Amino acid sequence: MYYIGCVSLCLSVSFTVVVPHDQSVAHVGSIVILPCWISPPENAEALEIRWYRHDQFSSPVLFYQHGKIQDVQEESYRDRSSLTRWSDKSGGLKDGDVSLRLEKLRIQDAGSFHCYVSGESEYDSGEVFLKVTALGSAPVLFPQPLDDGRMNITCKSSGWYPEPDVTWMSDERTVLRPGGVSRSRGADEMFSVHSWTAVSHLDAHLVSCSMSLKTGEFRESRIDIQAVIPSDPWKALFFTLLICALLGLTGLILYKYRHKLTGKKTGKEGN
Ligand SMILES: *[C@@H]1O[C@H](CO)[C@@H](O)[C@H](O)[C@H]1NC(C)=O
């Protein structure tokens, strides 16, 4: 807390700016509230509240003075920032809650924000950390048969931030080693991931590809490789020939015993 010479006539009570230790985490495109309040709680409507980033004190994210938000915002925060209540229980500005609400989050919003509150003769500030993540699309899996009888399964997903980890599993218990993983970054700063692994249908049934962030959020897709094995042409030919041979044999037997069968019949008729 900073205390700048409060003379004897000064009536304002000294305050401290309080911010949480934990960083806030939110998705790209969503809304986040960065908490900040003064303690002991006092009406903050008459105070000056400045939210700014880095050393951009004079082009802040939000600037509140003389009871209203001043139009000096940094361009990229215009129409996206406002003062809000940290929770439903909070009394808002009247109770010293000077939390910042940010909309339409961008990857560039990640990092620290200064919450600076100043009164007639004193000021204090705190720093809030924001982590921005993006959960990508559900992975798309597609199998391709390899010459050695195995299956090359490719897994693709896009729209991630930061880079996700890729995990391949077979039958939900064995971790498969990826044959390769490549990542690319689009103009929107988001990551696309492409990975492949080669598996034998003798070892695996259900193969899954999962992409996950450090926050624990993930997306997973599975493929039943038994269902996508192409039918073996030699096997098909073998069974066709086998069935033909059996039919032929049955025909031959019936033909051979035809005389006996008819003979018995005639014999019976003769009796
Ligand atoms: C599997 O497919 C990927 C393309 O998705 C390719 O880059 C890789 O070389 C293939 N692996 C094998 C063993 O053919």
The ligand as an ORCA input file, in Angstrom:
! r2SCAN-3c Opt
* xyz 0 1
  C       0.808    -42.316    -42.469
  O       0.095    -41.219    -43.013
  C       0.721    -39.961    -42.878
  C      -0.200    -38.943    -43.490
  O      -1.312    -38.730    -42.682
  C       2.076    -39.937    -43.542
  O       2.681    -38.702    -43.323
  C       2.926    -41.050    -42.984
  O       4.153    -41.105    -43.656
  C       2.186    -42.385    -43.121
  N       2.990    -43.415    -42.485
  C       3.390    -44.523    -43.114
  C       4.161    -45.505    -42.314
  O       3.133    -44.696    -44.286
*
